[in-house]
Amino acid sequence: MVKKKDLKITPNVWDKSVQIEESSYYWNGEPVIKKAPSYKGKAPVVVELFCGCGGTSMGFEMAGFHIALGVDIHRPSVETFQKNHPNAATILGNIKKVTIDSLLNALPVSKVDVLIAGVPCQGFSLNNRKRQESDSRNLLYKEFIRAIKALKPKCIVLENVSGMMSTGNFREQIEKDLSKASGMVVTSKLLNAADYGVPQRRQRLVFVGVKGNKPFDFKDIIATHGPAAKRPYVTIKEAIGDLPSLKSGQEALKYLLEPFSEYQKLMRKGISPDDLKNHKSPKHPIDTLERIKKTKPGDSMYPAFKQRIRLAWNIQSPTQVAGGIRPQFQFGHPKDVRGLTIRERCRIQSFPDSFEVTGGIVQGRVQTGNAVPPLLAKALAEAIKAKI
């Protein structure tokens, strides 16, 4: 007879009272600093907190900024950031444990022009079925305030998901708190990545403050696609249609086709035909392959998860997500019977093919799903650069 005390009760993972599980890839030891050579150039300098794999930093770099420092708790993300920003310093660790002295010690510059924070968004995300106002991650923007007071940048940028707008009064409170801490007039706006050439319907709430007495004018961020630009949005085929076809578990190391869209040419700029990175298909069980095969492109693969679709060639991708600690594949390929490779996920986020994601497929999904699309960040950076 099984005794009651021997029964293992599995908690309801969707129950909001259940403590949120933390990734085993988070580094909660003492912060680890990797220094970089001193920077003496003339490009405006960026520091990014909660940098992830570096999507925002990549966009600012595209716009002519120098990335001086990235800070994050997620080990694979910091490794990817280091690989793609070799001239930047990094701090791996919980931001709450990063002292101001260690932050200043890690900086390879004497002044910071732009301070960025992509605060963790899971507490606000509409894709989070445990979304709640009291989620402790919602208050991490206060660590950004601590850095603002210490570094005194000319401009500050904080970004989060659109769900913040419908979670308590966080939007108004953050504008007020950032304005007080920085002495700037901080305002915010919802931006759609597709308007800036990203083949994805992805909205981010962006807070911006610039030194002076005037609020940042979001009209200065120039849309390149969509109704305002009178230019069609980038489709999935234009984004990934040149990448080699794969079966489940296969990998390709070379490009087999020439780029046939403007977007593909941009993504492959400067890349050798023999240097294809991160293009390995997930290996799926037979029942998963059957599910993808039976799903019409553009339709949901799972009735309960409407955003987990089989992509179609002629659409934009829904918002690409990280998928939590044990992420499943989110999208099926439009033609091949499989999920997406990390390279395809990078393309959907507008990371150039020179950008290499470390850490394997599962952690690659986490990194790409959490990232800000570089082309969106680039458009924002260009508007900021004219004002500092």
Buried (B, 14 or more C-beta within 10 A) or exposed (E): EEEEEEEEEEEEEEEEEEEBEEBEBBBEEEBEBBEBEEBEEEBBBBBBBBBBBBBBBBBBBBBEBBBBBBBBBBBBBBBBBBBBBEEBBBBBBBBEBBEEEBBEEBBBBEEBBBBBBBBBBBBBBBBBEBBBEEBEEBEBBBBBBBBBEBBEBBBBBBBBBBBBBEBEEBBEEBBEBBBEBBEBBBBBBBBBBBBBBBBBBBBBBBBBBBBEEEBBEBEEBEBBBBEEBEEEBBBBBBBBBBBBEBEBEBEBEEBEEEBEBEBBEBBBEEBEEEBBBBBBBBBBEEEBBEBBEEBEBBEBBEEEEEBBBBBBBEBBBBBBBBBBEEBBBBBBBBBBBBBBBBBBBBBBBBBBBBBBBBBEBBBBBBBBBBBBBBBBBBBBBBBBBEBB
